[in-house]
Amino acid sequence: MRSQLRAALTGLGALALLVGSLPLLLALPAPEAAVWVTLGVGVHPVVWAIARWYVRRAERNERDFTRLVER
C-alpha cells in the first residue's frame, strides 16, 4: 500500500514540475510555432514516460503483493 502511494506521489510530483514549468517556458518571447513544438515534442513524450513508469511500478507492486499473500 505504501509503495503504491509513493509511486503515485512521485508521478504526481514529476507531472506537477513539468506542467508547473510550462508557463515560465511559454512566457519567453518565441514564435508561435515554437510553442507547438515545445508542447508536441517536449511535453507529450515526458508525460508518456511518466505514465509508463507509473503503470510498470503499479504492476510490479501488485505482483509483489500477490507473492506475499500466496506465501
N, CA, C, O and CB atoms as a CASP TS submission, in Angstrom:
PFRMAT TS
TARGET T0000
AUTHOR 0000-0000-0000
METHOD Language model
MODEL 1
PARENT N/A
ATOM      1  N   MET     1       0.822  -1.185   0.000  1.00  0.00           N
ATOM      2  CA  MET     1       0.000   0.000   0.000  1.00  0.00           C
ATOM      3  C   MET     1       0.875   1.262   0.000  1.00  0.00           C
ATOM      4  O   MET     1       0.602   2.208  -0.738  1.00  0.00           O
ATOM      5  CB  MET     1      -0.939  -0.009   1.208  1.00  0.00           C
ATOM      6  N   ARG     2       1.906   1.270   0.815  1.00  0.00           N
ATOM      7  CA  ARG     2       2.780   2.445   0.870  1.00  0.00           C
ATOM      8  C   ARG     2       3.553   2.630  -0.421  1.00  0.00           C
ATOM      9  O   ARG     2       3.802   3.754  -0.856  1.00  0.00           O
ATOM     10  CB  ARG     2       3.749   2.330   2.034  1.00  0.00           C
ATOM     11  N   SER     3       3.930   1.513  -1.029  1.00  0.00           N
ATOM     12  CA  SER     3       4.704   1.624  -2.266  1.00  0.00           C
ATOM     13  C   SER     3       3.857   2.202  -3.392  1.00  0.00           C
ATOM     14  O   SER     3       4.369   2.942  -4.232  1.00  0.00           O
ATOM     15  CB  SER     3       5.257   0.255  -2.676  1.00  0.00           C
ATOM     16  N   GLN     4       2.564   1.873  -3.422  1.00  0.00           N
ATOM     17  CA  GLN     4       1.705   2.459  -4.450  1.00  0.00           C
ATOM     18  C   GLN     4       1.489   3.945  -4.190  1.00  0.00           C
ATOM     19  O   GLN     4       1.459   4.744  -5.126  1.00  0.00           O
ATOM     20  CB  GLN     4       0.356   1.729  -4.504  1.00  0.00           C
ATOM     21  N   LEU     5       1.340   4.312  -2.933  1.00  0.00           N
ATOM     22  CA  LEU     5       1.199   5.729  -2.599  1.00  0.00           C
ATOM     23  C   LEU     5       2.466   6.489  -2.967  1.00  0.00           C
ATOM     24  O   LEU     5       2.399   7.589  -3.516  1.00  0.00           O
ATOM     25  CB  LEU     5       0.884   5.906  -1.102  1.00  0.00           C
ATOM     26  N   ARG     6       3.617   5.904  -2.664  1.00  0.00           N
ATOM     27  CA  ARG     6       4.888   6.543  -3.011  1.00  0.00           C
ATOM     28  C   ARG     6       5.022   6.709  -4.522  1.00  0.00           C
ATOM     29  O   ARG     6       5.461   7.757  -4.997  1.00  0.00           O
ATOM     30  CB  ARG     6       6.068   5.724  -2.465  1.00  0.00           C
ATOM     31  N   ALA     7       4.644   5.680  -5.277  1.00  0.00           N
ATOM     32  CA  ALA     7       4.710   5.766  -6.739  1.00  0.00           C
ATOM     33  C   ALA     7       3.760   6.833  -7.262  1.00  0.00           C
ATOM     34  O   ALA     7       4.114   7.598  -8.160  1.00  0.00           O
ATOM     35  CB  ALA     7       4.379   4.407  -7.375  1.00  0.00           C
ATOM     36  N   ALA     8       2.557   6.887  -6.706  1.00  0.00           N
ATOM     37  CA  ALA     8       1.583   7.885  -7.151  1.00  0.00           C
ATOM     38  C   ALA     8       2.065   9.301  -6.848  1.00  0.00           C
ATOM     39  O   ALA     8       1.938  10.196  -7.683  1.00  0.00           O
ATOM     40  CB  ALA     8       0.226   7.639  -6.483  1.00  0.00           C
ATOM     41  N   LEU     9       2.613   9.500  -5.666  1.00  0.00           N
ATOM     42  CA  LEU     9       3.097  10.838  -5.303  1.00  0.00           C
ATOM     43  C   LEU     9       4.325  11.234  -6.114  1.00  0.00           C
ATOM     44  O   LEU     9       4.494  12.405  -6.452  1.00  0.00           O
ATOM     45  CB  LEU     9       3.424  10.896  -3.814  1.00  0.00           C
ATOM     46  N   THR    10       5.175  10.274  -6.425  1.00  0.00           N
ATOM     47  CA  THR    10       6.340  10.563  -7.263  1.00  0.00           C
ATOM     48  C   THR    10       5.905  10.955  -8.666  1.00  0.00           C
ATOM     49  O   THR    10       6.403  11.931  -9.227  1.00  0.00           O
ATOM     50  CB  THR    10       7.284   9.350  -7.320  1.00  0.00           C
ATOM     51  N   GLY    11       4.978  10.196  -9.232  1.00  0.00           N
ATOM     52  CA  GLY    11       4.460  10.525 -10.565  1.00  0.00           C
ATOM     53  C   GLY    11       3.753  11.870 -10.580  1.00  0.00           C
ATOM     54  O   GLY    11       3.919  12.656 -11.513  1.00  0.00           O
ATOM     55  N   LEU    12       2.968  12.129  -9.548  1.00  0.00           N
ATOM     56  CA  LEU    12       2.273  13.410  -9.456  1.00  0.00           C
ATOM     57  C   LEU    12       3.257  14.564  -9.323  1.00  0.00           C
ATOM     58  O   LEU    12       3.070  15.617  -9.933  1.00  0.00           O
ATOM     59  CB  LEU    12       1.309  13.407  -8.272  1.00  0.00           C
ATOM     60  N   GLY    13       4.297  14.370  -8.535  1.00  0.00           N
ATOM     61  CA  GLY    13       5.313  15.416  -8.375  1.00  0.00           C
ATOM     62  C   GLY    13       6.040  15.711  -9.675  1.00  0.00           C
ATOM     63  O   GLY    13       6.279  16.871 -10.012  1.00  0.00           O
ATOM     64  N   ALA    14       6.394  14.653 -10.408  1.00  0.00           N
ATOM     65  CA  ALA    14       7.070  14.852 -11.694  1.00  0.00           C
ATOM     66  C   ALA    14       6.160  15.572 -12.676  1.00  0.00           C
ATOM     67  O   ALA    14       6.600  16.468 -13.397  1.00  0.00           O
ATOM     68  CB  ALA    14       7.520  13.506 -12.283  1.00  0.00           C
ATOM     69  N   LEU    15       4.901  15.182 -12.703  1.00  0.00           N
ATOM     70  CA  LEU    15       3.948  15.837 -13.598  1.00  0.00           C
ATOM     71  C   LEU    15       3.717  17.291 -13.189  1.00  0.00           C
ATOM     72  O   LEU    15       3.604  18.167 -14.047  1.00  0.00           O
ATOM     73  CB  LEU    15       2.616  15.076 -13.609  1.00  0.00           C
ATOM     74  N   ALA    16       3.648  17.548 -11.897  1.00  0.00           N
ATOM     75  CA  ALA    16       3.460  18.921 -11.418  1.00  0.00           C
ATOM     76  C   ALA    16       4.651  19.804 -11.787  1.00  0.00           C
ATOM     77  O   ALA    16       4.474  20.961 -12.168  1.00  0.00           O
ATOM     78  CB  ALA    16       3.251  18.932  -9.898  1.00  0.00           C
ATOM     79  N   LEU    17       5.862  19.260 -11.673  1.00  0.00           N
ATOM     80  CA  LEU    17       7.039  20.036 -12.078  1.00  0.00           C
ATOM     81  C   LEU    17       7.005  20.349 -13.568  1.00  0.00           C
ATOM     82  O   LEU    17       7.324  21.462 -13.986  1.00  0.00           O
ATOM     83  CB  LEU    17       8.325  19.278 -11.732  1.00  0.00           C
ATOM     84  N   LEU    18       6.620  19.369 -14.356  1.00  0.00           N
ATOM     85  CA  LEU    18       6.557  19.570 -15.798  1.00  0.00           C
ATOM     86  C   LEU    18       5.504  20.610 -16.163  1.00  0.00           C
ATOM     87  O   LEU    18       5.789  21.562 -16.888  1.00  0.00           O
ATOM     88  CB  LEU    18       6.259  18.251 -16.506  1.00  0.00           C
ATOM     89  N   VAL    19       4.302  20.427 -15.664  1.00  0.00           N
ATOM     90  CA  VAL    19       3.207  21.342 -16.000  1.00  0.00           C
ATOM     91  C   VAL    19       3.428  22.702 -15.350  1.00  0.00           C
ATOM     92  O   VAL    19       3.087  23.728 -15.939  1.00  0.00           O
ATOM     93  CB  VAL    19       1.854  20.754 -15.557  1.00  0.00           C
ATOM     94  N   GLY    20       3.990  22.725 -14.152  1.00  0.00           N
ATOM     95  CA  GLY    20       4.245  23.991 -13.469  1.00  0.00           C
ATOM     96  C   GLY    20       5.297  24.845 -14.148  1.00  0.00           C
ATOM     97  O   GLY    20       5.269  26.071 -14.044  1.00  0.00           O
ATOM     98  N   SER    21       6.225  24.204 -14.842  1.00  0.00           N
ATOM     99  CA  SER    21       7.268  24.968 -15.525  1.00  0.00           C
ATOM    100  C   SER    21       6.833  25.455 -16.907  1.00  0.00           C
ATOM    101  O   SER    21       7.497  26.307 -17.497  1.00  0.00           O
ATOM    102  CB  SER    21       8.517  24.126 -15.655  1.00  0.00           C
ATOM    103  N   LEU    22       5.743  24.932 -17.419  1.00  0.00           N
ATOM    104  CA  LEU    22       5.292  25.347 -18.752  1.00  0.00           C
ATOM    105  C   LEU    22       4.985  26.843 -18.861  1.00  0.00           C
ATOM    106  O   LEU    22       5.412  27.464 -19.833  1.00  0.00           O
ATOM    107  CB  LEU    22       4.066  24.564 -19.131  1.00  0.00           C
ATOM    108  N   PRO    23       4.265  27.450 -17.912  1.00  0.00           N
ATOM    109  CA  PRO    23       4.009  28.887 -18.053  1.00  0.00           C
ATOM    110  C   PRO    23       5.295  29.716 -18.118  1.00  0.00           C
ATOM    111  O   PRO    23       5.362  30.707 -18.846  1.00  0.00           O
ATOM    112  CB  PRO    23       3.156  29.370 -16.898  1.00  0.00           C
ATOM    113  N   LEU    24       6.307  29.311 -17.359  1.00  0.00           N
ATOM    114  CA  LEU    24       7.580  30.039 -17.411  1.00  0.00           C
ATOM    115  C   LEU    24       8.241  29.880 -18.776  1.00  0.00           C
ATOM    116  O   LEU    24       8.767  30.841 -19.337  1.00  0.00           O
ATOM    117  CB  LEU    24       8.529  29.546 -16.304  1.00  0.00           C
ATOM    118  N   LEU    25       8.211  28.676 -19.295  1.00  0.00           N
ATOM    119  CA  LEU    25       8.816  28.413 -20.593  1.00  0.00           C
ATOM    120  C   LEU    25       8.059  29.112 -21.717  1.00  0.00           C
ATOM    121  O   LEU    25       8.666  29.681 -22.624  1.00  0.00           O
ATOM    122  CB  LEU    25       8.868  26.916 -20.853  1.00  0.00           C
ATOM    123  N   LEU    26       6.744  29.067 -21.651  1.00  0.00           N
ATOM    124  CA  LEU    26       5.943  29.656 -22.722  1.00  0.00           C
ATOM    125  C   LEU    26       5.856  31.180 -22.621  1.00  0.00           C
ATOM    126  O   LEU    26       5.409  31.830 -23.566  1.00  0.00           O
ATOM    127  CB  LEU    26       4.549  29.066 -22.701  1.00  0.00           C
ATOM    128  N   ALA    27       6.276  31.759 -21.498  1.00  0.00           N
ATOM    129  CA  ALA    27       6.277  33.213 -21.357  1.00  0.00           C
ATOM    130  C   ALA    27       7.444  33.852 -22.099  1.00  0.00           C
ATOM    131  O   ALA    27       7.436  35.055 -22.361  1.00  0.00           O
ATOM    132  CB  ALA    27       6.327  33.597 -19.887  1.00  0.00           C
ATOM    133  N   LEU    28       8.438  33.055 -22.434  1.00  0.00           N
ATOM    134  CA  LEU    28       9.572  33.583 -23.183  1.00  0.00           C
ATOM    135  C   LEU    28       9.116  34.006 -24.577  1.00  0.00           C
ATOM    136  O   LEU    28       8.277  33.344 -25.186  1.00  0.00           O
ATOM    137  CB  LEU    28      10.707  32.535 -23.275  1.00  0.00           C
ATOM    138  N   PRO    29       9.667  35.101 -25.075  1.00  0.00           N
ATOM    139  CA  PRO    29       9.283  35.507 -26.425  1.00  0.00           C
ATOM    140  C   PRO    29       9.790  34.491 -27.446  1.00  0.00           C
ATOM    141  O   PRO    29      10.992  34.258 -27.573  1.00  0.00           O
ATOM    142  CB  PRO    29       9.832  36.915 -26.747  1.00  0.00           C
ATOM    143  N   ALA    30       8.864  33.907 -28.155  1.00  0.00           N
ATOM    144  CA  ALA    30       9.217  32.896 -29.156  1.00  0.00           C
ATOM    145  C   ALA    30       8.152  32.905 -30.246  1.00  0.00           C
ATOM    146  O   ALA    30       7.018  33.319 -30.007  1.00  0.00           O
ATOM    147  CB  ALA    30       9.347  31.472 -28.510  1.00  0.00           C
ATOM    148  N   PRO    31       8.508  32.457 -31.415  1.00  0.00           N
ATOM    149  CA  PRO    31       7.496  32.349 -32.461  1.00  0.00           C
ATOM    150  C   PRO    31       6.405  31.359 -32.052  1.00  0.00           C
ATOM    151  O   PRO    31       6.622  30.468 -31.230  1.00  0.00           O
ATOM    152  CB  PRO    31       8.140  31.917 -33.792  1.00  0.00           C
ATOM    153  N   GLU    32       5.248  31.540 -32.641  1.00  0.00           N
ATOM    154  CA  GLU    32       4.107  30.694 -32.289  1.00  0.00           C
ATOM    155  C   GLU    32       4.376  29.220 -32.573  1.00  0.00           C
ATOM    156  O   GLU    32       3.898  28.350 -31.845  1.00  0.00           O
ATOM    157  CB  GLU    32       2.872  31.145 -33.048  1.00  0.00           C
ATOM    158  N   ALA    33       5.121  28.943 -33.604  1.00  0.00           N
ATOM    159  CA  ALA    33       5.431  27.549 -33.938  1.00  0.00           C
ATOM    160  C   ALA    33       6.278  26.894 -32.849  1.00  0.00           C
ATOM    161  O   ALA    33       6.163  25.690 -32.618  1.00  0.00           O
ATOM    162  CB  ALA    33       6.161  27.474 -35.286  1.00  0.00           C
ATOM    163  N   ALA    34       7.116  27.664 -32.188  1.00  0.00           N
ATOM    164  CA  ALA    34       7.966  27.106 -31.131  1.00  0.00           C
ATOM    165  C   ALA    34       7.131  26.616 -29.952  1.00  0.00           C
ATOM    166  O   ALA    34       7.499  25.656 -29.275  1.00  0.00           O
ATOM    167  CB  ALA    34       8.982  28.153 -30.654  1.00  0.00           C
ATOM    168  N   VAL    35       6.012  27.282 -29.716  1.00  0.00           N
ATOM    169  CA  VAL    35       5.125  26.851 -28.631  1.00  0.00           C
ATOM    170  C   VAL    35       4.584  25.461 -28.926  1.00  0.00           C
ATOM    171  O   VAL    35       4.587  24.594 -28.052  1.00  0.00           O
ATOM    172  CB  VAL    35       3.962  27.853 -28.438  1.00  0.00           C
ATOM    173  N   TRP    36       4.120  25.242 -30.145  1.00  0.00           N
ATOM    174  CA  TRP    36       3.564  23.935 -30.512  1.00  0.00           C
ATOM    175  C   TRP    36       4.640  22.864 -30.553  1.00  0.00           C
ATOM    176  O   TRP    36       4.384  21.714 -30.194  1.00  0.00           O
ATOM    177  CB  TRP    36       2.864  24.015 -31.865  1.00  0.00           C
ATOM    178  N   VAL    37       5.824  23.224 -30.980  1.00  0.00           N
ATOM    179  CA  VAL    37       6.925  22.254 -30.976  1.00  0.00           C
ATOM    180  C   VAL    37       7.274  21.879 -29.537  1.00  0.00           C
ATOM    181  O   VAL    37       7.526  20.712 -29.239  1.00  0.00           O
ATOM    182  CB  VAL    37       8.175  22.828 -31.710  1.00  0.00           C
ATOM    183  N   THR    38       7.289  22.864 -28.651  1.00  0.00           N
ATOM    184  CA  THR    38       7.578  22.594 -27.243  1.00  0.00           C
ATOM    185  C   THR    38       6.542  21.652 -26.649  1.00  0.00           C
ATOM    186  O   THR    38       6.885  20.699 -25.949  1.00  0.00           O
ATOM    187  CB  THR    38       7.621  23.901 -26.442  1.00  0.00           C
ATOM    188  N   LEU    39       5.278  21.922 -26.932  1.00  0.00           N
ATOM    189  CA  LEU    39       4.225  21.066 -26.394  1.00  0.00           C
ATOM    190  C   LEU    39       4.253  19.674 -27.012  1.00  0.00           C
ATOM    191  O   LEU    39       4.118  18.675 -26.305  1.00  0.00           O
ATOM    192  CB  LEU    39       2.867  21.701 -26.624  1.00  0.00           C
ATOM    193  N   GLY    40       4.427  19.608 -28.315  1.00  0.00           N
ATOM    194  CA  GLY    40       4.360  18.326 -29.006  1.00  0.00           C
ATOM    195  C   GLY    40       5.582  17.458 -28.825  1.00  0.00           C
ATOM    196  O   GLY    40       5.466  16.245 -28.652  1.00  0.00           O
ATOM    197  N   VAL    41       6.748  18.062 -28.864  1.00  0.00           N
ATOM    198  CA  VAL    41       7.986  17.293 -28.812  1.00  0.00           C
ATOM    199  C   VAL    41       8.550  17.232 -27.394  1.00  0.00           C
ATOM    200  O   VAL    41       9.174  16.239 -27.019  1.00  0.00           O
ATOM    201  CB  VAL    41       9.019  17.897 -29.759  1.00  0.00           C
ATOM    202  N   GLY    42       8.341  18.261 -26.622  1.00  0.00           N
ATOM    203  CA  GLY    42       8.939  18.293 -25.296  1.00  0.00           C
ATOM    204  C   GLY    42       8.062  17.755 -24.185  1.00  0.00           C
ATOM    205  O   GLY    42       8.551  17.076 -23.282  1.00  0.00           O
ATOM    206  N   VAL    43       6.775  18.049 -24.239  1.00  0.00           N
ATOM    207  CA  VAL    43       5.904  17.718 -23.116  1.00  0.00           C
ATOM    208  C   VAL    43       5.282  16.327 -23.254  1.00  0.00           C
ATOM    209  O   VAL    43       5.345  15.527 -22.321  1.00  0.00           O
ATOM    210  CB  VAL    43       4.809  18.758 -22.991  1.00  0.00           C
ATOM    211  N   HIS    44       4.697  16.041 -24.382  1.00  0.00           N
ATOM    212  CA  HIS    44       3.972  14.779 -24.527  1.00  0.00           C
ATOM    213  C   HIS    44       4.842  13.539 -24.323  1.00  0.00           C
ATOM    214  O   HIS    44       4.388  12.602 -23.666  1.00  0.00           O
ATOM    215  CB  HIS    44       3.347  14.719 -25.884  1.00  0.00           C
ATOM    216  N   PRO    45       6.060  13.483 -24.845  1.00  0.00           N
ATOM    217  CA  PRO    45       6.885  12.303 -24.551  1.00  0.00           C
ATOM    218  C   PRO    45       7.218  12.157 -23.063  1.00  0.00           C
ATOM    219  O   PRO    45       7.312  11.041 -22.552  1.00  0.00           O
ATOM    220  CB  PRO    45       8.171  12.369 -25.348  1.00  0.00           C
ATOM    221  N   VAL    46       7.391  13.263 -22.383  1.00  0.00           N
ATOM    222  CA  VAL    46       7.692  13.192 -20.949  1.00  0.00           C
ATOM    223  C   VAL    46       6.469  12.705 -20.175  1.00  0.00           C
ATOM    224  O   VAL    46       6.598  11.887 -19.264  1.00  0.00           O
ATOM    225  CB  VAL    46       8.148  14.572 -20.417  1.00  0.00           C
ATOM    226  N   VAL    47       5.293  13.198 -20.528  1.00  0.00           N
ATOM    227  CA  VAL    47       4.066  12.726 -19.880  1.00  0.00           C
ATOM    228  C   VAL    47       3.880  11.236 -20.146  1.00  0.00           C
ATOM    229  O   VAL    47       3.505  10.486 -19.244  1.00  0.00           O
ATOM    230  CB  VAL    47       2.833  13.524 -20.384  1.00  0.00           C
ATOM    231  N   TRP    48       4.141  10.804 -21.373  1.00  0.00           N
ATOM    232  CA  TRP    48       4.038   9.385 -21.718  1.00  0.00           C
ATOM    233  C   TRP    48       5.022   8.560 -20.884  1.00  0.00           C
ATOM    234  O   TRP    48       4.672   7.485 -20.397  1.00  0.00           O
ATOM    235  CB  TRP    48       4.303   9.172 -23.227  1.00  0.00           C
ATOM    236  N   ALA    49       6.236   9.053 -20.721  1.00  0.00           N
ATOM    237  CA  ALA    49       7.243   8.326 -19.943  1.00  0.00           C
ATOM    238  C   ALA    49       6.844   8.227 -18.470  1.00  0.00           C
ATOM    239  O   ALA    49       7.042   7.186 -17.844  1.00  0.00           O
ATOM    240  CB  ALA    49       8.609   9.013 -20.069  1.00  0.00           C
ATOM    241  N   ILE    50       6.289   9.292 -17.922  1.00  0.00           N
ATOM    242  CA  ILE    50       5.826   9.263 -16.531  1.00  0.00           C
ATOM    243  C   ILE    50       4.698   8.245 -16.378  1.00  0.00           C
ATOM    244  O   ILE    50       4.685   7.469 -15.422  1.00  0.00           O
ATOM    245  CB  ILE    50       5.352  10.671 -16.080  1.00  0.00           C
ATOM    246  N   ALA    51       3.754   8.247 -17.315  1.00  0.00           N
ATOM    247  CA  ALA    51       2.638   7.296 -17.257  1.00  0.00           C
ATOM    248  C   ALA    51       3.132   5.861 -17.394  1.00  0.00           C
ATOM    249  O   ALA    51       2.669   4.976 -16.676  1.00  0.00           O
ATOM    250  CB  ALA    51       1.612   7.604 -18.358  1.00  0.00           C
ATOM    251  N   ARG    52       4.055   5.627 -18.296  1.00  0.00           N
ATOM    252  CA  ARG    52       4.597   4.279 -18.496  1.00  0.00           C
ATOM    253  C   ARG    52       5.331   3.807 -17.242  1.00  0.00           C
ATOM    254  O   ARG    52       5.177   2.659 -16.824  1.00  0.00           O
ATOM    255  CB  ARG    52       5.548   4.251 -19.713  1.00  0.00           C
ATOM    256  N   TRP    53       6.126   4.693 -16.644  1.00  0.00           N
ATOM    257  CA  TRP    53       6.828   4.346 -15.415  1.00  0.00           C
ATOM    258  C   TRP    53       5.831   3.987 -14.316  1.00  0.00           C
ATOM    259  O   TRP    53       6.028   3.013 -13.590  1.00  0.00           O
ATOM    260  CB  TRP    53       7.730   5.505 -14.963  1.00  0.00           C
ATOM    261  N   TYR    54       4.757   4.779 -14.194  1.00  0.00           N
ATOM    262  CA  TYR    54       3.786   4.531 -13.134  1.00  0.00           C
ATOM    263  C   TYR    54       3.071   3.194 -13.326  1.00  0.00           C
ATOM    264  O   TYR    54       2.877   2.453 -12.362  1.00  0.00           O
ATOM    265  CB  TYR    54       2.767   5.664 -13.081  1.00  0.00           C
ATOM    266  N   VAL    55       2.682   2.883 -14.550  1.00  0.00           N
ATOM    267  CA  VAL    55       1.993   1.613 -14.809  1.00  0.00           C
ATOM    268  C   VAL    55       2.912   0.437 -14.502  1.00  0.00           C
ATOM    269  O   VAL    55       2.491  -0.536 -13.875  1.00  0.00           O
ATOM    270  CB  VAL    55       1.510   1.544 -16.274  1.00  0.00           C
ATOM    271  N   ARG    56       4.157   0.522 -14.940  1.00  0.00           N
ATOM    272  CA  ARG    56       5.101  -0.566 -14.656  1.00  0.00           C
ATOM    273  C   ARG    56       5.325  -0.720 -13.152  1.00  0.00           C
ATOM    274  O   ARG    56       5.416  -1.840 -12.650  1.00  0.00           O
ATOM    275  CB  ARG    56       6.445  -0.310 -15.366  1.00  0.00           C
ATOM    276  N   ARG    57       5.412   0.376 -12.449  1.00  0.00           N
ATOM    277  CA  ARG    57       5.603   0.338 -10.996  1.00  0.00           C
ATOM    278  C   ARG    57       4.378  -0.256 -10.304  1.00  0.00           C
ATOM    279  O   ARG    57       4.519  -1.064  -9.386  1.00  0.00           O
ATOM    280  CB  ARG    57       5.885   1.752 -10.453  1.00  0.00           C
ATOM    281  N   ALA    58       3.175   0.138 -10.736  1.00  0.00           N
ATOM    282  CA  ALA    58       1.952  -0.397 -10.137  1.00  0.00           C
ATOM    283  C   ALA    58       1.828  -1.896 -10.396  1.00  0.00           C
ATOM    284  O   ALA    58       1.431  -2.645  -9.504  1.00  0.00           O
ATOM    285  CB  ALA    58       0.719   0.338 -10.686  1.00  0.00           C
ATOM    286  N   GLU    59       2.161  -2.337 -11.601  1.00  0.00           N
ATOM    287  CA  GLU    59       2.106  -3.768 -11.902  1.00  0.00           C
ATOM    288  C   GLU    59       3.114  -4.544 -11.054  1.00  0.00           C
ATOM    289  O   GLU    59       2.815  -5.642 -10.585  1.00  0.00           O
ATOM    290  CB  GLU    59       2.372  -4.012 -13.396  1.00  0.00           C
ATOM    291  N   ARG    60       4.288  -3.986 -10.861  1.00  0.00           N
ATOM    292  CA  ARG    60       5.291  -4.644 -10.025  1.00  0.00           C
ATOM    293  C   ARG    60       4.823  -4.723  -8.576  1.00  0.00           C
ATOM    294  O   ARG    60       5.032  -5.734  -7.906  1.00  0.00           O
ATOM    295  CB  ARG    60       6.631  -3.901 -10.108  1.00  0.00           C
ATOM    296  N   ASN    61       4.185  -3.647  -8.092  1.00  0.00           N
ATOM    297  CA  ASN    61       3.662  -3.663  -6.728  1.00  0.00           C
ATOM    298  C   ASN    61       2.580  -4.727  -6.567  1.00  0.00           C
ATOM    299  O   ASN    61       2.542  -5.426  -5.554  1.00  0.00           O
ATOM    300  CB  ASN    61       3.105  -2.286  -6.356  1.00  0.00           C
ATOM    301  N   GLU    62       1.705  -4.851  -7.560  1.00  0.00           N
ATOM    302  CA  GLU    62       0.659  -5.869  -7.498  1.00  0.00           C
ATOM    303  C   GLU    62       1.258  -7.272  -7.516  1.00  0.00           C
ATOM    304  O   GLU    62       0.800  -8.154  -6.788  1.00  0.00           O
ATOM    305  CB  GLU    62      -0.321  -5.700  -8.664  1.00  0.00           C
ATOM    306  N   ARG    63       2.269  -7.479  -8.335  1.00  0.00           N
ATOM    307  CA  ARG    63       2.940  -8.779  -8.400  1.00  0.00           C
ATOM    308  C   ARG    63       3.596  -9.119  -7.058  1.00  0.00           C
ATOM    309  O   ARG    63       3.493 -10.247  -6.576  1.00  0.00           O
ATOM    310  CB  ARG    63       3.996  -8.784  -9.527  1.00  0.00           C
ATOM    311  N   ASP    64       4.262  -8.143  -6.469  1.00  0.00           N
ATOM    312  CA  ASP    64       4.909  -8.361  -5.170  1.00  0.00           C
ATOM    313  C   ASP    64       3.878  -8.667  -4.083  1.00  0.00           C
ATOM    314  O   ASP    64       4.103  -9.528  -3.233  1.00  0.00           O
ATOM    315  CB  ASP    64       5.740  -7.129  -4.775  1.00  0.00           C
ATOM    316  N   PHE    65       2.757  -7.963  -4.115  1.00  0.00           N
ATOM    317  CA  PHE    65       1.714  -8.195  -3.119  1.00  0.00           C
ATOM    318  C   PHE    65       1.104  -9.581  -3.287  1.00  0.00           C
ATOM    319  O   PHE    65       0.837 -10.268  -2.301  1.00  0.00           O
ATOM    320  CB  PHE    65       0.624  -7.121  -3.223  1.00  0.00           C
ATOM    321  N   THR    66       0.884  -9.992  -4.531  1.00  0.00           N
ATOM    322  CA  THR    66       0.337 -11.325  -4.790  1.00  0.00           C
ATOM    323  C   THR    66       1.283 -12.401  -4.271  1.00  0.00           C
ATOM    324  O   THR    66       0.842 -13.375  -3.661  1.00  0.00           O
ATOM    325  CB  THR    66       0.081 -11.524  -6.295  1.00  0.00           C
ATOM    326  N   ARG    67       2.558 -12.234  -4.506  1.00  0.00           N
ATOM    327  CA  ARG    67       3.547 -13.195  -3.989  1.00  0.00           C
ATOM    328  C   ARG    67       3.540 -13.233  -2.464  1.00  0.00           C
ATOM    329  O   ARG    67       3.685 -14.297  -1.863  1.00  0.00           O
ATOM    330  CB  ARG    67       4.954 -12.840  -4.495  1.00  0.00           C
ATOM    331  N   LEU    68       3.373 -12.078  -1.849  1.00  0.00           N
ATOM    332  CA  LEU    68       3.350 -12.009  -0.392  1.00  0.00           C
ATOM    333  C   LEU    68       2.128 -12.729   0.171  1.00  0.00           C
ATOM    334  O   LEU    68       2.236 -13.433   1.175  1.00  0.00           O
ATOM    335  CB  LEU    68       3.365 -10.552   0.072  1.00  0.00           C
ATOM    336  N   VAL    69       0.979 -12.563  -0.457  1.00  0.00           N
ATOM    337  CA  VAL    69      -0.257 -13.182   0.018  1.00  0.00           C
ATOM    338  C   VAL    69      -0.231 -14.691  -0.204  1.00  0.00           C
ATOM    339  O   VAL    69      -0.765 -15.443   0.611  1.00  0.00           O
ATOM    340  CB  VAL    69      -1.472 -12.564  -0.687  1.00  0.00           C
ATOM    341  N   GLU    70       0.377 -15.138  -1.286  1.00  0.00           N
ATOM    342  CA  GLU    70       0.393 -16.561  -1.608  1.00  0.00           C
ATOM    343  C   GLU    70       1.319 -17.366  -0.706  1.00  0.00           C
ATOM    344  O   GLU    70       1.210 -18.592  -0.670  1.00  0.00           O
ATOM    345  CB  GLU    70       0.801 -16.753  -3.038  1.00  0.00           C
ATOM    346  N   ARG    71       2.194 -16.743  -0.001  1.00  0.00           N
ATOM    347  CA  ARG    71       3.139 -17.476   0.865  1.00  0.00           C
ATOM    348  C   ARG    71       2.457 -18.127   2.003  1.00  0.00           C
ATOM    349  O   ARG    71       3.105 -18.780   2.820  1.00  0.00           O
ATOM    350  CB  ARG    71       4.202 -16.570   1.392  1.00  0.00           C
TER
END
